[in-house]
Amino acid sequence: MAEYFCGMGEWAVGQAGDILCARGLGSCLGLVLIDNKKRMAAMAHVMLPSSNGKVDMPAKYADTAVVYLLEQLKKNGSSMNISCKMAGGSKMFNVSESSLLDIGRRNAEALENSLKENGIQLLNKDIGGSFARTVIFDVMKRKFLVRTIGRGEVEI
Amino acid sequence: MGYEKLEADHLDALKELGNIGAGNAVTALSSFLNTEINMEVVEAKLATFNEAANIFGSPEKEVAAVYLSISGNLKGHVLYLWPVQSAKAIAGMLMGMNPDELEFDEMTMSAISEIGNIMSGSYITALSSFTGMTFDISPPAVAVDMNGALLDGIISLTAVGDRVLIIQTSMVAYGVRIAGVLAVLFEPDSLLKLLESIGMGV
């Protein structure tokens, strides 16, 4: 029984009784891969759309995070019958001329592409907007909560 | 460029740039609000993502932020962050209102935005005249939300490996108990150019 906090670019694998979370997501995404048969899941706190070939932090990039989490699940004896949920990818500031402009949207698109390529079903998502999110996944209950300031807490 | 090539001298030079910018910003704000603002600490540090995203403790802590983007010769990001009570105090000062009665409505947000604009603008103007480089600054954008979320896009865009270089100034106005942090982050290539402009090429 443990609570794992995935900081930016970090990841974790949890079993029954564990809680996985990624706090204070803006343009970043919280991705959880859920084992449909066993009580097991993996989370990544994804920061950027593309790794451009870098291998130092696989959970940091949308194009490497999915494959990396799948490998970690396999190592931990997952059934490899996997579905997923994700949240984040917002645009925190209303700017028109910054490189910040569409990083959240690009993150979400890249991650969805990568999920499709790996044949993983996206059960639900809560992305975009201009507000912060914290995501919390209870592995035992398979419950994915999205917490915000001023918009309450929703299960997706 | 890899940040492993940055040495203590480079960080000292960036800290000095931070001092020049922040000195100018504090003077501008002091005269604008007609009160004494003190500059506490200027740091230039290589921080991990999580150190950078947790300026006020937890990444979920609610803060107010004014953001300006730097374009032109250099690409970078200026973010002025206040805990919500400080943001209300400083907005109240500008609006002549009791901070406890303020909500983050359009008027308060606009006051916060103006203060962030004045500070960041004078900070960047000082950097520009010192380095001889042109900095184009965007209009200010303001938001009140979780600390981590307000920083994560900027950290993502300025990261090298698992680190960011952050030039950070803490400011305190003692009489009115206002604490804020001004964070400046340059994109990696721009940081290199900035160091070159002051004869500290990596």
Interface residues (C-beta under 8 A of the other chain):
Chain A: G7 M8 G9 R23 G24 L25 G26 S27 C28 M47 L48 D56 M57 S90 M92 F93 N94 V95 S96 E97 S98 S99 L100 I103 G104 S130 F131 A132 R133 T134 I149
Chain B: F49 N50 A53 S58 P59 E60 E62 A65 Y67 S69 S71 K75 H77 S138 A141 V142 A143 D145 M146 N147 G148 A149 L150 L151 D152 G153 I154 I155 S156 L157 A159 G161 D162 E187
